Amino acid sequence: MEPYLLIDFGSTYTKVTAVDLAHPRILGTAKALTTIEEGLLTGYRNALTHLVQKTGEIKYVKRLACSSAAGGLKMVAVGLVPELTVEAAKRAALGAGARVIGTFGFNLTAEETTRISRLKPDLILLAGGTDGGNKECLLHNGRVLAESSIGAPIIIAGNKIVAPEVEAALTAAGKECYLAPNVLPEIGRLQIEPVQKIIRELFLSRIIRAKGLEEVNAVIDGITMPTPSAALAAACRLAAGSGERVGWGELLLVDVGGATTDVHSVAEGFPSEPQVMLRGLPEPRVKRTVEGDLGMRYSAPALVECFSARVIAEACGLSEEEVMNGVRERAGKVNYLPTDEKASRLEETLGYYAVKGAVERHVGRVEKFHTPYGLSYLQDGKDLTNLKTVIGTGGILVNSAKSGKLLSGSIFDPARPEILKPISPKLFLDQHYLFSTLGLIAEERPDETFLLLEKALVEVIPENPETK
């Protein structure tokens, strides 16, 4: 036996998975509430106690962890044109596992600088201008940040002509800063991998200390990545396959949590019809989006606000007052569990709309426009209509008896043909919530990871969301 302990320090739960990599199999899984206030070590030990009750005592070869505890990596992106450099910076941050809590375009004002300070970001990504393009915006924003009281590390990834000058000004002001290649060196070309590497390195050093993870890091073999990066690594492994094992190909992973719903796609997303033209920045093949207003607990009130209490009430057969009472209860209790049939109906409906809203924001849209030569179409974002695999993970999906109903929120709606969701995908459930933990070994042990991921998935049948 070659046992590994894989740990995910989540904002709500600390999840532990014991695996045997000699004969790839899951030995056991367990979870306990993440104890941020009293230290993460307590929650880890509680989860480990539950695991030992299932597996007995095991001497592990390695203990590896990922973390999104205390909100994960909170990042602010600053750039020139919101649709270009700000968007490029945002994609770099999300792909590296950060949670973007604010974006700012053009020259920063005093009021915006105050807002950034109040957001208390862990990192700031400062972009602006293509290489050889606009210089003034990056110079201005660099000076503003240098003169501010903001203490977060700053990654400079803008116009290469003036980026060293900005770095010098920030360094002279005592700021911790890092110089990276431009995220948008020329219009239409993204260069986000170098920035993502720096973000991950900062996570493994400064951010681990800032989040109080040093204590737990001393009793394991390392917190090696942010949780979203681990989940994305697992999705990429499943899509690509390993060795002689053929991968699943392009896929979509939906992770419904208490505070956010994350969507990961491993797909090109090019137009599926010849008359459709792409608009905007090119989409990365591996893409992640985070929706902070579409969660099941802390952000449940925002989820209802997105779709309205009336729509949610009609969908689950409750009154609007019952919906709002249930939502307030969930928002105030992160470990809330439904205790009756009405509460379960509301839970399923919220889960369905979290999936629906998050996937609709992740995929692309197509817009008609008229030309002298007839009707044409413009596509923004990814066309995932032909994608054949959607995978669901997260507490609500794992614990629901109607996960197929919830995941049907990811499927194309003929009434909204402009939203390019998958038309006829197969739906799968990560039945033991393993994507984040198995992602920890996706690079080190690709064959074993692929086999364990395949074993973890069970196909579920789509269900009409209007069925009560």
TIPARO-494268 format. One line per 5 residues: number of its first residue (from 1); their letters; for each residue x, z, y of N, C-alpha, C. Coordinates in steps of 0.2 Angstrom, whole numbers. Atoms other than C-alpha are relative to their C-alpha. Example, Ala and Ser with C-alpha at 12.3 -4.5 7.8 and 13.67 -1.06 7.14 Angstrom:
! residues 2
1 = as = 4/0/-6/62/39/-22/4/0/6 ~ -4/-1/-6/68/36/-5/-4/3/5
END
This chain:
! residues 468
1 = mepyl = 4/0/-6/0/0/0/4/0/6 ~ -4/0/-7/6/-4/18/-5/2/5 ~ 5/-2/-5/-6/6/29/2/0/7 ~ 0/0/-8/-8/4/48/-6/3/3 ~ 5/-3/-4/-18/14/60/-1/-4/6
6 = lidfg = 2/4/-6/-26/3/74/-5/4/4 ~ 4/-4/-5/-33/12/89/-2/-3/6 ~ 3/3/-6/-44/7/103/-2/6/4 ~ 2/-5/-5/-45/19/118/-5/-3/5 ~ 5/3/-4/-61/13/125/-3/5/6
11 = stytk = 3/-4/-5/-70/19/141/-5/5/-3 ~ 5/-4/3/-84/27/130/3/3/-6 ~ -2/-2/6/-77/28/113/7/-1/-2 ~ -7/1/3/-60/30/104/-1/-2/-7 ~ 2/3/6/-61/19/89/7/-1/-4
16 = vtavd = -6/1/5/-49/20/74/-1/-4/-6 ~ 1/4/6/-47/8/60/7/1/-4 ~ -5/-1/5/-36/11/44/0/-7/-4 ~ 0/6/4/-30/-5/36/6/0/-5 ~ -6/1/4/-19/-9/21/2/-8/0
21 = lahpr = -2/7/-1/-9/-25/25/3/-2/-7 ~ -3/3/6/-1/-26/7/-5/-4/-4 ~ 6/4/3/-18/-31/0/-6/0/5 ~ 4/0/-6/-28/-35/16/-7/3/-1 ~ 7/-3/0/-43/-23/17/0/6/5
26 = ilgta = 2/-5/-4/-51/-11/28/-1/7/-4 ~ 0/-6/4/-48/7/22/-6/5/3 ~ 5/-4/-3/-60/15/34/0/-1/8 ~ 1/0/-7/-66/16/52/-4/6/3 ~ 4/-6/-3/-72/30/64/1/0/7
31 = kaltt = 0/0/-7/-75/34/82/-1/7/2 ~ 1/-7/-4/-76/49/94/-1/-2/7 ~ 0/1/-7/-80/50/112/7/1/3 ~ -6/0/-3/-66/46/123/0/6/5 ~ 0/-6/-4/-61/62/132/5/-1/6
36 = ieegl = -4/2/-6/-54/56/149/2/6/4 ~ -1/-5/-4/-56/72/158/5/5/-3 ~ -5/-5/3/-47/84/145/6/-4/-3 ~ -5/3/3/-35/71/140/-2/-5/-6 ~ 2/5/5/-36/56/128/2/2/-7
41 = ltgyr = -2/-2/6/-27/65/114/-5/4/-4 ~ 5/-4/3/-42/76/111/-5/-5/-4 ~ 4/5/3/-53/61/108/3/-4/-6 ~ -4/3/5/-40/53/97/0/4/-6 ~ 0/-4/6/-39/68/86/-6/1/-3
46 = nalth = 7/0/3/-58/69/84/-1/-6/-4 ~ 2/6/4/-59/51/79/4/0/-7 ~ -4/0/6/-44/54/67/-3/5/-6 ~ 3/-5/5/-53/69/59/-6/-3/-4 ~ 5/4/3/-68/58/56/2/-5/-5
51 = lvqkt = -3/5/4/-57/45/48/2/3/-6 ~ -3/-3/6/-48/57/36/-6/2/-5 ~ 5/-1/4/-65/62/30/-3/-5/-5 ~ 2/6/3/-68/45/24/6/-3/-5 ~ -6/3/4/-50/40/18/4/5/-3
56 = geiky = -5/-5/2/-41/56/15/6/-1/4 ~ -6/1/-4/-24/59/22/4/-6/-2 ~ -4/6/1/-13/44/24/6/0/4 ~ -7/0/-3/5/42/29/0/-7/3 ~ 0/6/-3/4/27/41/7/-3/1
61 = vkrla = -6/3/-1/18/14/42/1/-1/8 ~ 0/0/-8/13/11/61/-7/2/2 ~ 6/-2/-4/1/18/73/0/-4/7 ~ 0/4/-6/-4/5/86/-6/0/4 ~ 6/-2/-4/-16/6/101/-1/-5/5
66 = cssaa = 1/4/-7/-24/-4/115/-5/5/4 ~ 4/-5/-4/-34/4/129/-3/-4/6 ~ 4/2/-6/-47/1/142/-3/7/3 ~ 3/-7/-2/-50/20/145/1/0/8 ~ 1/-1/-7/-54/25/163/-1/-6/4
71 = gglkm = 2/6/-3/-60/8/167/5/-6/-1 ~ -5/6/1/-45/-2/161/4/-1/6 ~ -4/3/-5/-34/-12/173/-4/-2/6 ~ 4/2/-6/-43/-13/190/4/-4/5 ~ -5/5/-4/-36/-28/200/-4/-3/6
76 = vavgl = 3/3/-6/-40/-35/217/4/-7/1 ~ -3/6/-1/-36/-54/220/-1/-2/7 ~ 0/3/-7/-32/-61/237/3/-7/0 ~ -3/7/-1/-29/-79/241/-2/-4/6 ~ 2/4/-5/-33/-93/252/-7/-3/0
81 = vpelt = 7/3/1/-48/-104/248/-3/3/-6 ~ 3/-3/6/-60/-94/237/-1/-4/-6 ~ 1/4/6/-64/-109/226/6/-2/-3 ~ -6/3/3/-46/-113/223/5/6/-2 ~ -5/-5/1/-32/-100/225/-3/7/-2
86 = veaak = 3/-6/2/-43/-85/224/-3/0/-7 ~ 3/1/7/-52/-92/208/6/0/-5 ~ -5/0/5/-35/-96/200/3/7/-1 ~ -2/-7/0/-29/-78/204/-4/4/-5 ~ 5/-4/4/-45/-71/196/1/-2/-7
91 = raalg = 0/3/7/-43/-82/180/7/3/-3 ~ -6/-2/3/-25/-76/178/-1/8/-1 ~ 1/-8/1/-30/-57/180/-5/1/-6 ~ 5/-1/5/-45/-59/168/3/-2/-7 ~ -3/2/6/-35/-68/155/5/5/-3
96 = agarv = -5/-5/2/-22/-54/155/-3/7/-2 ~ 3/-6/1/-35/-41/152/-2/5/5 ~ 2/-4/-5/-38/-35/169/-7/0/2 ~ 7/0/-2/-55/-31/177/0/-1/8 ~ -1/1/-7/-56/-39/194/-6/3/4
101 = igtfg = 5/-4/-4/-65/-27/206/-1/-2/7 ~ 0/2/-7/-63/-37/222/4/-7/1 ~ -3/6/-2/-59/-55/228/0/-1/7 ~ 0/1/-7/-54/-59/246/4/-7/1 ~ -2/6/-1/-51/-76/253/2/-1/8
106 = fnlta = -2/2/-7/-42/-83/269/4/6/3 ~ -4/-5/-3/-33/-71/281/-4/7/0 ~ 3/-7/1/-37/-52/277/-1/3/7 ~ 2/-3/-6/-46/-43/291/2/8/-1 ~ -2/-7/1/-43/-24/295/-6/3/-4
111 = eettr = 6/-3/4/-61/-21/288/1/-1/-8 ~ -1/2/7/-56/-30/272/6/4/-3 ~ -5/-4/3/-40/-21/270/-2/8/-1 ~ 3/-7/1/-49/-4/272/-4/0/-7 ~ 4/0/6/-61/-10/258/4/0/-6
116 = isrlk = -5/0/6/-46/-14/246/2/7/-1 ~ -2/-6/0/-40/3/250/-5/5/-4 ~ 5/-4/3/-56/11/245/-2/-2/-7 ~ 1/2/7/-57/1/229/5/3/-5 ~ -6/-3/4/-41/10/223/2/-4/-6
121 = pdlil = -2/4/5/-35/-5/213/6/3/-3 ~ -7/-1/3/-21/-3/200/5/-5/2 ~ -4/6/-2/-14/-20/205/-3/-4/5 ~ 3/6/-4/-16/-33/218/4/-6/-1 ~ -3/7/1/-13/-51/215/0/-4/6
126 = laggt = 0/3/-7/-8/-60/231/2/-7/-1 ~ -1/7/1/-9/-79/230/-2/-3/7 ~ 2/3/-6/-12/-92/243/5/-6/1 ~ -3/6/-2/-7/-110/247/3/-3/-7 ~ -4/4/5/0/-124/235/7/0/2
131 = dggnk = -7/1/-2/19/-126/234/1/-5/5 ~ -1/5/-5/23/-134/250/-6/-1/5 ~ 7/1/-4/5/-132/257/0/6/5 ~ 1/-5/-5/-2/-119/268/5/6/-1 ~ -5/-6/1/11/-105/272/-3/6/4
136 = ecllh = 2/-5/-5/2/-95/286/-4/6/-4 ~ 4/-5/3/-11/-86/275/4/5/-4 ~ -4/-5/4/1/-79/262/5/4/5 ~ -4/-5/-4/13/-73/276/-4/5/4 ~ 5/-5/-4/-2/-65/286/-2/5/-5
141 = ngrvl = 3/-6/5/-9/-56/270/6/4/-2 ~ -6/-4/2/9/-51/265/1/6/5 ~ -1/-5/-5/11/-43/282/-5/6/1 ~ 6/-4/0/-6/-35/282/1/6/-5 ~ 0/-4/5/-3/-27/265/7/5/1
146 = aessi = -6/-3/-1/15/-22/270/-1/6/5 ~ 1/-5/-5/8/-12/285/-5/5/-2 ~ 5/-5/2/-6/-4/275/2/6/-4 ~ -1/-6/4/-7/12/266/-1/-1/-8 ~ 1/1/7/-11/4/250/6/0/-5
151 = gapii = -6/-2/4/1/10/236/0/-4/-7 ~ 0/4/7/-4/-2/221/5/-5/0 ~ -5/6/0/9/-14/215/-3/-6/1 ~ 2/6/-3/8/-31/222/4/-6/-4 ~ -3/6/3/11/-47/212/-1/-6/5
156 = iagnk = 1/6/-4/15/-62/223/1/-6/-4 ~ 1/6/4/10/-78/216/-3/-6/4 ~ 2/5/-4/8/-90/230/5/-6/2 ~ -5/5/-3/17/-104/240/7/2/-1 ~ -7/-2/2/35/-104/233/4/0/6
161 = ivape = -4/1/-6/41/-109/250/1/7/4 ~ 0/-7/-3/37/-92/258/-1/6/-4 ~ 1/-6/5/34/-81/243/6/5/1 ~ -6/-5/0/52/-74/244/0/4/7 ~ 1/-3/-7/49/-70/263/-5/6/-1
166 = veaal = 5/-5/1/33/-61/258/3/6/-4 ~ -3/-6/5/42/-51/244/5/4/4 ~ -5/-4/-4/56/-46/257/-4/5/4 ~ 4/-4/-5/43/-39/269/-3/6/-3 ~ 3/-6/4/34/-29/256/5/5/-3
171 = taagk = -6/-5/3/50/-22/248/2/4/6 ~ -3/-4/-6/56/-17/266/-5/5/2 ~ 5/-5/-2/39/-8/268/-1/5/-5 ~ 0/-5/5/42/2/252/-5/-2/-5 ~ 5/1/5/29/-7/242/4/-3/-7
176 = ecyla = -3/3/7/32/-11/223/-3/-7/-1 ~ 2/6/1/31/-29/221/4/-4/-5 ~ -3/4/5/34/-43/209/-1/-7/2 ~ 1/8/-2/37/-62/212/-1/-4/-6 ~ 2/4/6/29/-74/200/-1/-7/3
181 = pnvlp = 2/7/-2/27/-93/201/-7/-1/2 ~ 6/1/-3/13/-100/210/-6/-1/-5 ~ 6/1/5/-4/-98/201/-3/-7/1 ~ 3/7/-1/-9/-115/209/5/-4/4 ~ -6/4/-3/7/-125/212/-3/-6/3
186 = eigrl = 3/5/-3/-4/-140/216/-7/-1/-2 ~ 7/1/1/-22/-145/217/-1/-2/-7 ~ 2/2/7/-30/-146/200/5/2/-6 ~ -5/-2/5/-15/-138/191/1/8/0 ~ 0/-8/1/-16/-119/185/7/1/-3
191 = qiepv = -6/-2/3/0/-110/181/-1/8/0 ~ 2/-7/0/-6/-93/176/4/5/-5 ~ -3/-3/5/4/-88/161/6/5/2 ~ -5/-5/-3/19/-80/171/-3/6/3 ~ 4/-6/-3/7/-69/181/-3/4/-6
196 = qkiir = 3/-3/5/-2/-64/165/6/5/-4 ~ -5/-4/4/15/-58/157/2/6/4 ~ -2/-6/-4/19/-47/172/-6/5/0 ~ 5/-4/0/2/-40/172/0/5/-7 ~ -1/-4/7/4/-35/153/6/5/1
201 = elfls = -6/-4/-1/21/-28/157/-1/6/4 ~ 2/-6/-4/14/-17/171/-4/5/-4 ~ 5/-4/3/0/-11/160/4/5/-5 ~ -4/-4/5/13/-5/147/5/5/3 ~ -4/-5/-3/23/4/159/-3/5/5
206 = riira = 3/-4/-6/16/10/176/-8/2/-2 ~ 7/-1/1/-3/9/171/-1/5/-6 ~ 1/-5/5/-1/19/155/1/7/3 ~ -2/-6/-3/7/33/165/-6/2/5 ~ 6/-2/-4/-7/32/178/-6/2/-3
211 = kglee = 6/-2/3/-21/33/166/1/6/-5 ~ 0/-6/4/-14/48/157/1/-1/-7 ~ -1/1/7/-9/40/141/7/1/-3 ~ -7/-2/3/9/46/140/-1/5/-6 ~ 1/-5/5/3/61/130/-1/-3/-7
216 = vnavi = 2/3/6/-5/51/117/5/-5/-3 ~ -6/5/2/9/37/117/5/4/-4 ~ -6/-4/3/21/51/111/-2/1/-8 ~ 2/-2/7/11/53/94/-1/-6/-4 ~ 1/6/4/9/35/90/6/-5/1
221 = dgitm = -5/5/0/20/19/89/0/-4/7 ~ 0/4/-7/14/12/106/-7/-2/1 ~ 6/3/-3/0/7/117/2/-7/2 ~ -3/7/-1/4/-12/116/-4/-5/5 ~ 3/5/-4/-9/-21/126/-7/3/3
226 = ptpsa = 7/-2/-2/-26/-19/136/-5/-2/-5 ~ 5/1/5/-41/-19/125/-3/-7/0 ~ 3/7/0/-48/-36/131/5/-5/-2 ~ -5/4/3/-31/-44/127/0/0/-7 ~ 0/-1/7/-32/-37/110/-6/-4/-3
231 = alaaa = 6/4/3/-50/-44/107/1/-8/1 ~ -2/7/-1/-44/-61/114/5/-2/-5 ~ -5/2/5/-29/-61/103/-3/-1/-7 ~ 3/1/6/-40/-59/88/-5/-6/-1 ~ 4/6/0/-52/-72/93/4/-7/0
236 = crlaa = -5/5/1/-37/-84/95/2/-1/-7 ~ -2/0/7/-31/-80/78/-5/-3/-5 ~ 5/2/4/-48/-83/70/-1/-8/1 ~ 1/7/-2/-50/-100/79/6/-4/-3 ~ -6/4/2/-32/-106/75/1/0/-8
241 = gsger = -2/0/7/-31/-100/57/7/3/-1 ~ -7/-3/1/-14/-94/49/3/-4/-6 ~ -3/3/5/-2/-103/38/-4/-6/-3 ~ 4/6/4/-12/-114/25/-7/1/1 ~ 7/-2/-1/-28/-105/30/-3/-4/7
246 = vgwge = 3/4/-5/-39/-117/41/-4/5/5 ~ 3/-4/-5/-45/-108/57/-8/-2/1 ~ 8/2/-1/-64/-108/62/-1/-5/6 ~ 0/4/-5/-60/-119/77/-3/3/6 ~ 2/-3/-6/-68/-117/94/-6/5/-1
251 = lllvd = 5/-6/1/-78/-101/96/-1/4/7 ~ 2/-4/-5/-87/-89/108/0/7/-2 ~ 1/-7/2/-85/-70/107/-3/4/6 ~ 4/-4/-5/-97/-59/116/0/8/-2 ~ -1/-8/1/-93/-40/118/-4/4/5
256 = vggat = 5/-3/-4/-107/-30/124/2/8/0 ~ -2/-7/-1/-102/-13/131/-4/4/4 ~ 5/-5/-5/-109/2/141/1/-2/7 ~ -1/1/-7/-101/-3/157/0/-8/2 ~ -1/7/-1/-97/-22/155/-2/-4/-6
261 = tdvhs = 0/5/6/-101/-37/144/5/-5/1 ~ -6/5/0/-85/-47/141/-2/-6/-4 ~ 1/6/4/-86/-65/135/7/-4/0 ~ -6/3/1/-71/-74/128/-2/-7/-4 ~ 1/7/4/-71/-93/123/7/-2/-1
266 = vaegf = -6/4/2/-57/-102/114/-3/-7/-1 ~ 3/7/0/-63/-120/118/2/-4/6 ~ -2/5/-6/-58/-135/129/-6/0/5 ~ 5/1/-4/-75/-137/136/-1/-6/4 ~ 0/7/-4/-73/-155/142/-7/-2/-1
271 = psepq = 7/3/0/-89/-165/146/-1/-3/-7 ~ 2/3/6/-98/-170/131/-4/-7/0 ~ 3/6/-1/-106/-185/139/4/-4/5 ~ -4/4/-4/-97/-200/146/-1/0/8 ~ 2/0/-7/-107/-200/163/2/6/4
276 = vmlrg = -1/-7/-3/-102/-182/167/7/0/2 ~ -7/-1/-3/-87/-179/179/1/7/1 ~ -1/-7/-2/-78/-163/181/2/1/7 ~ -1/-2/-7/-77/-154/197/3/7/0 ~ -3/-7/-1/-66/-139/203/6/1/-4
281 = lpepr = -7/-1/4/-51/-131/194/-1/-1/-7 ~ 1/1/7/-48/-135/176/-1/6/-3 ~ 1/-6/4/-54/-122/164/6/1/-5 ~ -5/-2/5/-41/-113/153/-4/-1/-7 ~ 3/0/7/-44/-116/134/-2/7/-2
286 = vkrtv = 1/-7/1/-43/-97/132/-3/3/6 ~ 3/-2/-6/-55/-90/144/-4/7/-1 ~ 4/-7/0/-62/-72/148/-4/1/6 ~ 3/-2/-6/-75/-67/160/-3/7/-2 ~ 2/-7/1/-81/-49/163/-6/1/5
291 = egdlg = 5/-1/-5/-98/-44/170/-2/7/0 ~ 0/-7/-1/-98/-27/177/-7/3/2 ~ 7/-2/-2/-117/-27/181/-5/-1/-6 ~ 4/1/6/-122/-31/163/1/4/-6 ~ -2/-4/5/-118/-16/153/-7/4/-3
296 = mrysa = 5/-4/4/-129/-5/141/-1/7/2 ~ 1/-7/-2/-126/12/149/1/1/7 ~ -2/-1/-7/-117/15/165/-3/-5/5 ~ 2/6/-4/-122/-2/172/-7/-2/-2 ~ 7/2/2/-140/-3/164/-4/-1/6
301 = palve = 5/1/-6/-149/-1/181/2/-7/3 ~ -2/6/-3/-139/-16/188/-2/-6/-5 ~ 2/5/5/-143/-26/172/-8/-1/1 ~ 7/1/-1/-162/-23/175/-1/-3/7 ~ 0/3/-7/-159/-27/194/1/-8/-1
306 = cfsar = -2/7/1/-152/-44/188/-6/-4/-2 ~ 5/4/3/-167/-49/178/-7/2/3 ~ 6/-4/-2/-181/-37/186/-3/4/-5 ~ 3/-5/5/-190/-23/178/-6/-3/-3 ~ 6/3/2/-205/-34/177/1/-4/-7
311 = viaea = -2/5/6/-196/-47/165/2/4/-6 ~ -2/-4/5/-188/-33/155/-6/3/-3 ~ 6/-3/3/-205/-24/153/-4/-4/-4 ~ 4/4/4/-214/-39/148/3/-2/-7 ~ -3/2/6/-201/-44/135/0/6/-5
316 = cglse = 0/-5/6/-201/-27/126/-7/4/0 ~ 7/-2/0/-220/-23/129/0/8/2 ~ 1/-7/-3/-217/-7/140/-2/-1/7 ~ 1/0/-7/-222/-3/157/6/0/4 ~ -6/0/-5/-210/-5/172/2/7/1
321 = eevmn = -2/-7/-1/-210/14/174/4/2/-6 ~ -4/-2/6/-205/16/156/7/-3/-1 ~ -7/4/0/-191/3/158/5/4/4 ~ -5/-3/-5/-184/12/173/2/7/-2 ~ -2/-6/3/-185/29/165/5/0/-5
326 = gvrer = -5/1/5/-176/23/150/7/-2/2 ~ -6/3/-2/-163/14/160/4/6/4 ~ -4/-6/-3/-159/30/171/3/4/-5 ~ -3/-5/5/-157/40/155/6/-3/-3 ~ -6/3/3/-145/28/148/6/0/5
331 = agkvn = -5/0/-5/-135/27/164/3/7/1 ~ -3/-7/-1/-133/46/165/3/3/-7 ~ -2/-3/6/-128/48/147/3/-6/-4 ~ -4/6/3/-114/36/140/-1/0/-8 ~ 1/0/7/-117/42/122/-7/0/-2
336 = ylptd = 7/0/1/-136/39/123/-1/-4/-7 ~ 2/3/6/-144/34/106/-8/0/0 ~ 8/0/0/-163/28/105/-2/5/-6 ~ 3/-5/5/-174/41/96/-7/-2/-2 ~ 6/2/3/-190/32/94/-1/-8/1
341 = ekasr = 1/7/1/-198/15/92/0/-4/7 ~ 0/2/-7/-201/12/111/7/-1/3 ~ -7/0/-2/-183/16/115/4/-5/-3 ~ -4/5/3/-176/5/102/-2/-7/2 ~ 2/7/-3/-187/-10/109/4/-1/6
346 = leetl = -3/1/-6/-180/-7/126/8/-1/-1 ~ -7/1/1/-162/-6/119/1/-7/-2 ~ -1/7/2/-164/-23/110/-1/-5/6 ~ 1/5/-5/-171/-31/125/6/0/5 ~ -6/0/-5/-157/-25/137/6/-3/-3
351 = gyyav = -5/4/3/-145/-31/124/0/-7/0 ~ 2/7/0/-153/-48/123/2/-3/7 ~ -1/3/-7/-152/-50/142/7/1/2 ~ -7/-1/-1/-134/-43/143/4/-6/-3 ~ -3/6/3/-129/-57/131/-2/-6/4
356 = kgave = 3/6/-4/-140/-70/140/4/-1/7 ~ -3/0/-7/-133/-66/157/7/-1/0 ~ -7/0/1/-115/-64/152/2/-7/-2 ~ -1/7/2/-115/-81/143/-1/-5/5 ~ 2/5/-5/-124/-90/156/5/0/6
361 = rhvgr = -5/0/-6/-111/-85/169/7/-2/-3 ~ -7/2/3/-96/-89/157/0/-8/-1 ~ -1/7/2/-101/-107/152/-1/-4/7 ~ 1/5/-6/-102/-122/164/-7/-2/2 ~ 6/3/-2/-116/-130/173/1/-7/2
366 = vekfh = 0/7/-2/-120/-148/176/-5/-1/6 ~ 5/1/-6/-128/-155/192/-1/-8/1 ~ 1/7/-1/-136/-172/195/1/-2/8 ~ 0/2/-6/-132/-182/210/0/-8/0 ~ 1/7/0/-136/-200/216/6/-3/4
371 = tpygl = -5/4/-3/-123/-213/220/-3/-7/1 ~ 3/7/-1/-125/-231/226/-1/-4/-7 ~ 0/4/7/-122/-236/207/-5/3/-5 ~ 5/-4/5/-136/-224/200/2/7/0 ~ -1/-7/1/-137/-207/194/6/2/-4
376 = sylqd = -6/-3/3/-121/-197/190/-1/8/-1 ~ 0/-7/1/-117/-179/185/7/3/1 ~ -6/-4/-1/-105/-166/190/0/6/-4 ~ 0/-6/5/-99/-152/178/5/5/3 ~ -4/-5/-1/-92/-136/184/1/5/-6
381 = gkdlt = -1/-4/5/-84/-125/171/0/-3/-7 ~ 0/3/7/-85/-127/152/-6/-3/-3 ~ 6/3/4/-97/-138/142/1/3/-7 ~ 0/-3/7/-100/-127/126/-6/-2/-4 ~ 6/2/4/-115/-136/120/1/-2/-7
386 = nlktv = -1/2/7/-107/-143/105/4/6/-4 ~ -4/-6/4/-98/-126/100/-4/3/-5 ~ 4/-1/6/-103/-121/83/1/8/-2 ~ -1/-7/2/-98/-102/82/0/5/6 ~ 1/-6/-5/-104/-87/92/1/6/-4
391 = igtgg = -1/-6/3/-98/-70/87/-1/6/5 ~ 2/-5/-4/-105/-54/93/4/7/-2 ~ -3/-6/2/-96/-37/94/-2/5/6 ~ 2/-6/-5/-99/-20/103/-6/4/-3 ~ 4/-5/3/-109/-5/99/-8/-2/-1
396 = ilvns = 7/1/0/-127/-11/103/-1/-6/-6 ~ 1/6/6/-124/-27/91/1/3/-6 ~ -2/-3/7/-116/-17/77/-5/5/-2 ~ 5/-5/2/-129/-3/77/-7/-3/0 ~ 6/2/-1/-144/-14/80/-2/-4/-7
401 = aksgk = 2/3/6/-155/-20/65/-2/-7/2 ~ 2/7/-3/-159/-36/76/5/-3/4 ~ -6/3/-4/-142/-42/81/-1/-7/1 ~ 2/7/-1/-148/-60/78/-4/-1/6 ~ 4/0/-6/-161/-57/91/4/0/6
406 = llsgs = -4/-1/-6/-149/-51/103/5/-5/2 ~ -5/5/-1/-136/-64/100/-3/-7/2 ~ 3/6/-1/-149/-78/102/0/-1/8 ~ 0/1/-7/-147/-75/121/6/-4/2 ~ -6/4/-1/-131/-85/119/-2/-7/-1
411 = ifdpa = 1/7/3/-140/-101/113/-4/-4/6 ~ 3/5/-5/-145/-116/124/-7/1/1 ~ 7/0/-1/-162/-115/133/-2/-7/3 ~ 3/7/-2/-171/-132/134/-3/1/7 ~ 4/-1/-7/-180/-125/150/6/0/5
416 = rpeil = -6/0/-4/-162/-123/158/5/-5/-2 ~ -5/5/3/-153/-139/152/7/0/4 ~ -6/0/-4/-140/-137/167/5/5/-2 ~ -4/-5/2/-133/-122/159/3/-1/-7 ~ -3/4/6/-121/-128/145/2/5/-5
421 = kpisp = -1/-4/6/-123/-115/132/0/-3/-7 ~ 0/4/7/-121/-119/113/-7/-1/-2 ~ 7/3/1/-136/-129/107/-2/3/-7 ~ 2/-2/7/-135/-125/88/5/4/-3 ~ -6/-4/3/-121/-112/84/-3/4/-6
426 = klfld = 1/-5/5/-120/-101/69/2/7/4 ~ -1/-6/-3/-121/-83/74/3/5/-5 ~ -4/-4/4/-109/-70/67/0/7/3 ~ -1/-7/-3/-108/-51/69/6/3/-3 ~ -6/-4/2/-92/-41/69/-3/7/-2
431 = qhylf = 4/-6/2/-100/-28/58/3/7/0 ~ -3/-7/-1/-87/-14/60/4/0/6 ~ -3/0/-7/-82/-18/78/8/0/0 ~ -7/0/1/-64/-23/73/4/-5/4 ~ -4/5/-4/-59/-37/85/5/3/4
436 = stlgl = -6/-3/-4/-50/-26/97/5/3/-4 ~ -5/-3/4/-41/-16/84/4/-5/-4 ~ -4/5/4/-36/-31/73/4/-4/4 ~ -4/4/-4/-30/-40/88/7/3/1 ~ -7/-3/-1/-16/-28/89/5/-2/-5
441 = iaeer = -5/3/5/-8/-36/74/-1/-7/-1 ~ 2/7/0/-14/-54/77/7/-4/0 ~ -6/4/0/4/-60/81/5/3/-5 ~ -5/-3/5/14/-48/70/-2/-2/-7 ~ 2/1/6/4/-51/55/-6/-5/0
446 = pdetf = 5/5/-1/-6/-67/57/-4/-1/-6 ~ 4/1/6/-11/-70/39/-5/6/-2 ~ 4/-6/1/-17/-52/36/-6/0/5 ~ 5/-1/-5/-27/-52/52/-5/-5/-1 ~ 5/6/1/-35/-69/49/-5/2/-6
451 = lllek = 4/-2/6/-41/-63/31/-5/6/2 ~ 4/-6/-1/-47/-46/38/-6/-2/5 ~ 5/3/-4/-57/-55/52/-5/-3/-3 ~ 6/3/4/-66/-66/40/-4/5/-4 ~ 4/-5/4/-71/-51/29/-4/4/5
456 = alvev = 4/-4/-5/-77/-42/45/-6/-3/2 ~ 5/4/-3/-89/-56/50/-6/-1/-5 ~ 6/2/4/-107/-58/43/-5/-4/4 ~ 5/5/-4/-119/-72/48/-7/4/1 ~ 7/-2/-1/-135/-67/56/-4/-5/3
461 = ipenp = 5/5/-1/-151/-77/59/-2/1/7 ~ 3/0/-7/-156/-81/77/-8/2/-1 ~ 7/-2/0/-173/-73/81/-3/-2/7 ~ 4/1/-7/-186/-78/95/0/7/4 ~ -1/-6/-4/-182/-65/109/-7/3/2
466 = etk = 7/-3/-1/-201/-64/112/-3/4/-5 ~ 3/-4/6/-204/-57/95/1/7/1 ~ -1/-7/-1/-208/-39/97/2/4/-6
END
